[in-house]
Amino acid sequence: MIPLSVLDLSPIVAGGTARQAFRNTLELAQHAERLGFNRFWLAEHHNMVGIASAATAVVIGHVANGTSRIRVGSGGIMLPNHAPLVIAEQFGTLESLHPGRIDLGLGRAPGTDRATIRALRRDPMAADAFPSDVVELQSYFRDAVPGQTVRAVPGAGLRVPIWLLGSSTFSAQLAAMLGLPFAFASHFAPDQMQAALALYREGYQPSVEHPTPYAMLGVSVVAADDDHDAGRLATSLQQQFLALQRGRPVQLQAPVDDMNTLWSEWERSAVARTLRQAIVGGPDTVERGLTRLIEQTGADELMITSHIFDHGARLRSYEIVAGVGELAGLSASPAFARS
């Protein structure tokens, strides 16, 4: 059985506030824990009016403190924005407070625009150092040795599980080389999904912690009681990606009856291409979609993200996913064990 997990961006809906978004995030995490989901990850983005999870480690602590069993982590921390030592200390702190429940997913992109990179006081070329930064970060979680000049306190010896995230083939190859689990962002970058998975598996170098490759896929799912209702709910997701296409990110918008009043044919085609792995529909449609994705990719785990305007409808969407999961060969029982 393949585990199911949750990716959340603490979405700020139109007319809403970050405080409301955090309250909804915690409620969703508690809901996911009751339903038996494996992990609950949050993503780092900056200068995005519809995303509240910029201070990702802080929100992870909030969620971990309000839950008791589900693994909580980052999907991901954008490492070029940070010194590896600072991330080691942050996640060493989280692991010390919530032992055995913290994941550290790392991304190579800055998660923002160039002007915000400058505001973060980061070098726009910092992503070039990503491989060496990952190796440095790994070293801080190992046991400290006599004479070691710099230590992560807390962090040293805690061996917080590290994942590499990617939307292209670069991180897939790096994860294979370092013997790390890999998560691919098929929910917004489907073009290189199969190539990235193939490169990761074919080039995998076993590590002590991870003797075999482990690939997780991010997938957008909008589930409702029937296909029509799900299709209408999904217009919020379509509007979000339409705004990104136009370079003007917005808060998560309410669903509409007809997207053709909002986009051109070219924009419709571009959004459809980006979201072509999204699964939208009632229980039967969702079951077929999840089954097909597993058959096509051989993924070891699926991480579900649901951009739905109404919080109650979002909770219901995850209920439906959990309900059809067993029929699709999916389970809340974790197959990926931390060493």
C-alpha positions, 0 to 999 in steps of 0.5 A: 500500500502506498502512503498518502500525505498532505502539502499545504501552503497556508493559503490566504483566501480573498478577503481573508487574513494570515491568522485565519490561514494559520488556523485553517492549516492547523485544523487541516493538519489535525483532520489529516492526522485523524484520517491517517495521512502520513505527513503534513508538509508546508512550503516556503514562498516569499512576497506571495499575497496568497501564501502565509507559510513564508516563515516555514519553520515557525508554522511547522512548529505550530502544526507539530505542537497541535498534532501528535502523530503525523510527521510534519515538515517542509516541502520545502525550505528553499535552501539558497535563501538561508545559511545551512547552519541556520536551517540545521539549528531550526530543524534541530530545534523542531526535532528536539521538541517533536522527536521522530516527527520532523522532515526537512525537504529542500528546494533549490529555487528561491521561491520568489522573484529577483527583487525579493531575493535582494530583499532577503539579502541573498545572492541571485547565484546562490542556487549554484551552491545548492549541492555543496550546501546540502552536503554541509547541512547533512554534516550538521546533523551527524554526530559532532567529532572532537575538534569540530569548529562549528556545530549545530546546537541543537542539531548535531547527532539528530539525523533529521531526515532530508529530502530533495525536492525538484521540478526538473531533473537537476535535483533528481540527479543530485538526490540519486548521487547523495542517496536521498529520498526525492519529491517531484512537483508534478502538481505544477511542473509535469513536463519533466516528471517521468524523466526526473523519476527515471534519472533518479532511479537509474542513477541511485547510489545507496546510502546508509540511511536509504539503501533504496530509492524512494520517490514521492509525487506532489499532485493536485486533487480537488475532490467533491461529492460529484464531478460537477461540484469538483469542477467548480471548486477547481476554478479557484486553482485555475484562477491561481495559476492564471494569475501566475501566468500573468505575473500577478499573484493573487489571494486564493479566489472564490470559484466561478461558474465560467472560467471562459469569462476570465481567460483567453484561449492561449491562457486556458491552454497554458493553465491546462498544460501546467495542471494536466496531472491534477485530479478533479472530480467525485470519488470514482473519478478521483479513484481512477486518477490516483490509480492511473498516476501510480500505474504510470509512475510507480511512485512510492508515496503521493503528497496531495495538495488541494487549493480550495477556497472554502475551508469546509470543502477542502476538509471534505476533499481530503476525506474523499481522498482518504476514503478512495485511497484503499481502493486505489492501492493507497494507505495512510500507513507509512512505508517510508521508515526513518533510519 
